[in-house]
Amino acid sequence: MPTIGCVQAFQQKALEMSAATPAPEEALPRIRKTATRLADGRELLYFDDRNFAADRRNSIDRRRLPPQAASSIRRFDRLLGEWVTIARHRQTRTYLPPDTECPLCPSTPSRPTEIPAEDYDVVVFENRFPSFSSATSPGETTLPEEAHPFFASDVGRGRCEVVCFTADHSASFSSLSLQRVRTVVEVWVDRTRELSRLEGVEQVFCFENRGREIGVTLSHPHGQIYAYPFVTPRTERMLENARRYHREVGGNLFADNLAAELASGRRIIATNEHWVAFVPYAARWPLEVHLYPRRRVPDLPELSEAERGALAHLYRDVLRRMEALYSEELPYIASWHQAPVRRDRDLAYLHAEIFSIRRAPGKLKYLAGSESAMGAFVSDVLPDEVAARLRDVDGSTP
């Protein structure tokens, strides 16, 4: 545990930021961004789309927290050409607490949480148990020595953030108002832009995991953002294919894929002026939808105001359609694929991929040996039929 003086120093720093002078604020479309610090020095950002009084963002985190965890270690797998990250401190992360002990709910006088305020709209803060971090502790960043030059390793520098979509513990992303979904879109834009500026960050990934079956350890509606110190394997593979396609065929692989789906029409489930949602031709998961902007852009910050607004409508509509297929809560992963920060931005195409392991009422898809060991997927459902079902359901209500 940190010393009393250390805790008081962090509290005093937060007090100086929020009380002695107004917390830093940034004007964003329809929302206000306010920065503060938690007791262990982690950054917390309020994104308000309602008219909160300024003093409601001056709440101080009075918990006694241990120092921030040291950076993780990453090791290079030469057989696959991929980095594997080892973050031993995550073994102690919070795991399925009861609703009355949720760390993402607003604080109360008797129970302080990760969010010091008594209410909030959207909040972003540095993960207390990050896979990647810029924090260091003396003596903990020394990498284990390996005599053989075959073994390459590095410190897992980067940043991991938690995005709380609402203070309502019982809500879901699909139940949010359009105004709130629009705020979340602006948060994704803001964080992608800011994290891309950090030294050593090569890719920014915004995502949401929902449902205990998918591996979620906190039930409060939230997502995460990873700022990686490398380009992820899936992105590398897509860009490699896009590079080969451009060399051999010409054009952009992603744009031509979207054009082909639009020309076919069989798997399109919803569209608007700026976005298209479809079940991919070779879907791996029993329920899988991709969202593409009609205009090719590399990442979220490059979207226009109109495109961001249209995204809020279609994104929520798609989630509601997917959830309407079954009476049970839908476990899903929603992921944003963005261009690397420093390269191949001319090849990339921003898009979202949302998928669920729910394959039928009361049944989940677990990866079989062929899929887990060899990466060779076998689907139990025909993507065209899934698309037809999604077109037939109503996405206007949660």
C-alpha positions in Angstrom: 0.0 0.0 0.0 1.2 3.6 -0.6 2.2 5.7 2.3 -0.3 8.2 3.8 1.8 11.0 2.4 1.7 9.6 -1.1 -2.1 9.3 -1.0 -2.5 12.8 0.3 -0.2 14.1 -2.4 -2.4 12.6 -5.1 -5.5 14.0 -3.4 -3.9 17.4 -3.1 -3.0 17.3 -6.8 -6.6 16.4 -7.7 -7.9 19.2 -5.4 -5.6 21.7 -7.0 -6.9 20.7 -10.4 -10.6 20.8 -9.6 -10.9 23.4 -6.8 -8.2 26.0 -6.9 -8.6 26.4 -10.6 -11.3 25.0 -12.9 -10.5 21.6 -14.3 -9.4 21.7 -18.0 -12.4 21.8 -20.3 -12.6 21.4 -24.0 -15.5 22.4 -26.2 -16.8 19.4 -28.2 -20.0 19.2 -30.2 -22.8 19.2 -27.7 -20.6 18.0 -24.8 -18.1 19.3 -22.3 -14.9 17.5 -21.5 -13.4 17.9 -18.0 -10.2 16.3 -16.8 -9.2 15.3 -13.2 -7.1 12.7 -11.4 -7.9 9.7 -9.3 -6.1 9.0 -5.9 -3.3 7.0 -7.5 -2.7 9.6 -10.2 -4.6 8.0 -13.1 -6.4 10.4 -15.4 -10.2 10.6 -15.5 -12.2 12.5 -18.1 -15.9 13.5 -17.8 -17.8 14.0 -21.1 -21.1 15.7 -20.2 -24.0 16.1 -22.6 -26.2 17.5 -19.9 -25.9 20.8 -18.1 -24.0 19.8 -15.0 -22.8 22.6 -12.7 -19.1 23.0 -12.7 -18.7 22.2 -9.0 -20.2 18.7 -9.6 -17.0 17.8 -11.4 -14.8 18.8 -8.4 -15.3 15.6 -6.4 -12.1 14.2 -5.0 -11.2 10.5 -5.0 -10.4 9.9 -1.3 -9.6 6.2 -1.5 -6.3 4.8 -0.5 -5.0 3.0 -3.6 -1.8 1.2 -4.2 0.6 2.7 -6.8 -0.1 2.2 -10.4 1.1 -1.1 -11.8 4.3 -1.3 -13.7 4.3 -1.7 -17.4 3.7 -5.2 -18.8 6.2 -7.2 -20.8 5.7 -8.3 -24.4 7.5 -11.2 -26.1 7.8 -11.8 -29.8 6.6 -15.1 -31.2 8.8 -15.6 -34.2 6.8 -18.6 -35.5 3.7 -16.4 -36.1 5.4 -13.0 -36.2 3.2 -11.7 -33.4 3.7 -10.0 -30.1 2.4 -11.7 -26.9 1.8 -9.4 -23.9 2.4 -10.6 -20.3 0.7 -8.5 -17.7 1.0 -10.4 -14.4 -0.7 -7.6 -12.3 -4.0 -8.3 -14.1 -4.4 -11.6 -12.1 -5.7 -9.4 -9.2 -8.2 -7.4 -11.2 -11.8 -7.1 -10.1 -13.9 -10.2 -11.0 -17.7 -10.3 -11.2 -18.5 -8.2 -8.1 -22.1 -8.0 -7.0 -24.1 -5.0 -8.3 -24.0 -3.3 -5.0 -20.2 -3.2 -5.2 -19.8 -2.2 -8.8 -16.7 0.0 -9.2 -18.1 1.8 -12.3 -21.2 3.2 -10.6 -21.1 6.8 -9.3 -19.6 7.2 -5.8 -21.8 7.7 -2.8 -20.9 9.1 0.6 -20.5 5.6 2.0 -19.0 3.9 -1.0 -16.3 5.5 -3.2 -15.8 4.0 -6.6 -13.6 4.6 -9.7 -15.9 7.6 -10.5 -15.8 10.2 -7.6 -18.8 12.1 -8.9 -22.4 11.4 -7.7 -23.6 11.2 -11.3 -22.2 11.3 -14.8 -23.0 11.1 -18.5 -19.9 9.4 -20.0 -16.6 8.9 -18.2 -13.2 7.7 -19.4 -10.4 6.8 -17.1 -7.1 4.9 -17.2 -7.6 1.2 -16.5 -6.5 0.3 -13.0 -5.3 -3.1 -14.3 -4.0 -2.2 -17.8 -2.5 -4.6 -20.4 -0.4 -1.6 -21.6 0.7 1.4 -19.6 3.2 4.3 -19.4 3.4 3.9 -15.6 6.6 2.5 -14.2 7.7 1.4 -10.7 11.4 1.3 -9.7 12.9 -2.1 -10.3 9.9 -3.6 -12.0 10.5 -2.7 -15.7 13.7 -4.7 -16.0 13.2 -7.4 -18.5 14.2 -11.0 -17.8 17.5 -11.8 -19.4 17.6 -14.4 -22.2 21.0 -15.4 -23.4 19.8 -16.6 -26.8 19.3 -13.8 -29.4 16.3 -15.7 -30.8 14.2 -14.4 -27.9 13.1 -10.8 -28.3 11.1 -8.8 -25.7 10.2 -5.3 -24.8 8.3 -3.2 -22.3 4.5 -3.1 -22.8 4.2 0.6 -23.1 0.9 2.1 -24.2 -2.4 2.9 -22.6 -5.7 1.2 -21.7 -8.8 3.2 -20.9 -12.3 2.3 -19.6 -15.3 4.0 -21.2 -18.4 4.1 -19.0 -21.4 4.8 -21.3 -23.8 5.7 -18.5 -24.2 5.9 -14.8 -27.2 3.6 -15.0 -26.0 0.2 -14.0 -29.0 -1.7 -15.5 -28.7 -0.1 -18.9 -27.2 -1.4 -22.1 -25.6 0.3 -25.1 -28.8 -0.4 -27.2 -31.0 1.3 -24.5 -29.0 4.6 -24.6 -30.6 7.7 -26.1 -29.4 8.8 -29.5 -27.9 11.9 -27.8 -25.9 9.6 -25.5 -24.8 7.3 -28.4 -23.7 10.5 -30.2 -21.7 11.5 -27.2 -20.0 8.0 -27.1 -19.1 8.5 -30.8 -17.4 11.8 -29.9 -15.6 10.1 -27.0 -14.2 7.5 -29.4 -13.1 10.3 -31.8 -11.5 12.3 -29.0 -9.6 9.4 -27.5 -8.4 8.0 -30.8 -7.0 11.5 -31.7 -5.4 12.0 -28.3 -4.0 8.4 -27.9 -2.6 8.5 -31.4 -0.4 11.4 -30.3 1.3 9.4 -27.5 4.9 8.4 -28.2 5.2 4.8 -29.2 1.5 4.1 -29.9 1.0 2.4 -33.2 -2.7 1.6 -33.2 -5.8 2.6 -31.3 -8.7 0.1 -30.7 -12.1 1.0 -29.4 -14.3 -1.9 -28.4 -17.1 -3.2 -26.1 -17.4 -6.7 -24.6 -20.9 -7.5 -23.3 -22.1 -10.5 -21.4 -20.6 -12.9 -18.9 -20.4 -15.6 -21.6 -18.1 -13.5 -23.6 -15.7 -13.0 -20.7 -16.9 -9.7 -19.2 -15.9 -9.3 -15.5 -17.9 -6.1 -14.8 -21.6 -6.0 -15.8 -21.9 -2.2 -15.8 -22.3 -0.9 -19.4 -18.8 0.0 -20.5 -16.3 -0.4 -23.3 -12.5 -0.1 -23.5 -9.8 1.6 -25.6 -6.4 0.1 -26.2 -3.4 2.1 -27.4 -1.1 -0.6 -28.7 2.7 -0.2 -29.0 2.5 -2.4 -32.2 0.1 -3.0 -35.1 -2.2 -5.9 -34.1 -2.0 -9.3 -36.0 -5.5 -9.1 -37.4 -4.9 -5.6 -38.8 -1.5 -6.7 -40.2 -3.2 -9.5 -42.1 -5.9 -7.3 -43.5 -3.4 -4.7 -44.6 -1.2 -7.4 -46.2 -4.2 -8.6 -48.2 -5.2 -5.1 -49.1 -1.6 -4.3 -50.3 -1.6 -7.5 -52.5 -5.1 -6.7 -53.9 -4.0 -3.2 -54.8 -0.9 -4.5 -56.5 -2.6 -7.3 -58.5 -6.1 -5.9 -59.1 -6.0 -2.2 -58.4 -8.4 -0.3 -56.2 -9.0 -0.7 -52.5 -9.9 -4.1 -51.1 -12.3 -2.8 -48.4 -14.1 -0.4 -50.7 -14.5 -3.1 -53.4 -15.8 -5.5 -50.7 -18.4 -2.9 -49.7 -19.3 -2.3 -53.3 -19.8 -6.0 -53.9 -22.1 -6.4 -50.9 -24.1 -3.4 -52.0 -24.4 -4.8 -55.6 -25.5 -8.2 -54.2 -27.9 -6.8 -51.6 -28.6 -10.3 -50.2 -26.8 -9.6 -46.9 -27.5 -5.9 -46.4 -29.5 -5.3 -43.3 -29.7 -1.5 -42.8 -28.4 1.6 -44.5 -28.6 5.4 -44.3 -27.1 8.2 -46.3 -23.6 7.7 -44.8 -23.4 4.1 -43.5 -24.1 0.5 -44.6 -24.6 -2.5 -42.3 -24.3 -6.0 -43.6 -23.6 -9.6 -42.7 -20.3 -10.5 -44.4 -20.3 -13.1 -47.1 -17.9 -15.4 -45.2 -19.1 -14.7 -41.7 -17.2 -16.7 -39.1 -19.6 -16.2 -36.2 -23.3 -17.3 -36.0 -24.3 -13.6 -35.6 -22.0 -11.1 -37.2 -22.6 -7.6 -38.7 -20.1 -5.2 -40.2 -20.7 -1.4 -40.5 -18.9 0.6 -43.1 -19.1 4.4 -43.9 -19.9 4.9 -47.6 -16.9 7.3 -47.8 -13.5 5.7 -47.2 -11.7 7.2 -44.1 -8.8 5.7 -42.1 -10.2 6.3 -38.6 -12.9 7.8 -36.5 -11.5 11.3 -36.3 -11.7 11.6 -40.1 -15.5 11.2 -40.0 -17.5 14.4 -40.7 -20.1 15.7 -38.4 -22.9 14.3 -40.6 -21.2 10.9 -40.7 -20.8 10.8 -36.9 -24.5 11.6 -36.4 -25.6 9.0 -39.0 -23.4 6.5 -37.3 -25.2 7.0 -33.9 -28.5 6.1 -35.6 -27.3 3.0 -37.5 -25.0 1.6 -34.8 -27.8 1.6 -32.2 -30.3 0.2 -34.8 -27.9 -2.7 -35.6 -27.4 -3.6 -31.9 -31.2 -3.6 -31.3 -31.8 -5.8 -34.3 -29.2 -8.3 -33.1 -30.6 -8.4 -29.6 -34.1 -8.8 -30.9 -33.3 -12.2 -32.4 -33.3 -13.9 -29.0 -35.2 -13.4 -25.7 -31.9 -14.0 -23.8 -29.3 -11.3 -23.3 -27.0 -11.2 -26.2 -23.3 -11.7 -25.5 -21.3 -9.8 -28.1 -18.1 -8.0 -29.0 -18.2 -4.7 -30.9 -14.9 -3.7 -32.4 -13.7 -0.7 -34.3 -11.0 -1.4 -36.9 -8.9 1.7 -37.5 -5.8 2.4 -39.6 -2.4 2.2 -37.8 -1.2 5.6 -36.5 1.9 5.9 -38.7 1.6 3.7 -41.8 -0.7 2.1 -44.4 -3.4 4.7 -43.8 -4.0 4.8 -47.6 -4.8 1.0 -47.6 -7.1 1.0 -44.5 -10.8 1.6 -44.3 -12.5 2.4 -41.0 -15.2 -0.2 -40.1 -16.9 -1.8 -37.2 -17.3 -5.6 -36.7 -20.0 -6.8 -34.2 -20.4 -10.5 -33.4 -22.0 -12.8 -30.9 -21.4 -16.4 -29.9 -25.1 -17.0 -29.5 -26.0 -19.5 -32.2 -29.5 -20.5 -31.1 -31.8 -20.1 -28.1 -29.9 -21.5 -25.1 -26.9 -22.4 -27.2 -23.5 -20.8 -27.6 -20.8 -21.3 -30.1 -17.6 -22.5 -28.5 -14.5 -22.6 -30.7 -13.8 -26.2 -31.7 -10.3 -27.7 -31.8 -10.0 -26.9 -35.6 -10.9 -23.3 -34.9 -8.8 -22.7 -31.7 -5.7 -24.6 -32.8 -5.7 -24.0 -36.6 -7.8 -20.9 -37.1 -10.0 -22.8 -39.6 -13.6 -21.6 -38.8 -16.7 -23.7 -39.5 -20.0 -21.9 -39.2 -23.3 -23.6 -38.4 -25.5 -21.0 -40.1 -25.7 -19.4 -43.5 -24.9 -15.7 -43.5 -27.6 -14.9 -46.0 -30.3 -16.4 -43.8 -29.0 -14.5 -40.7 -29.2 -11.3 -42.8 -32.8 -12.0 -43.8 -33.7 -12.5 -40.1 -32.0 -9.2 -39.1 -33.8 -7.3 -41.8 -37.2 -8.5 -40.6 -36.8 -7.5 -36.9 -37.5 -4.0 -35.6 -34.4 -2.0 -34.5 -36.3 1.1 -33.4 -36.9 0.0 -29.8 -34.6 -1.7 -27.3 
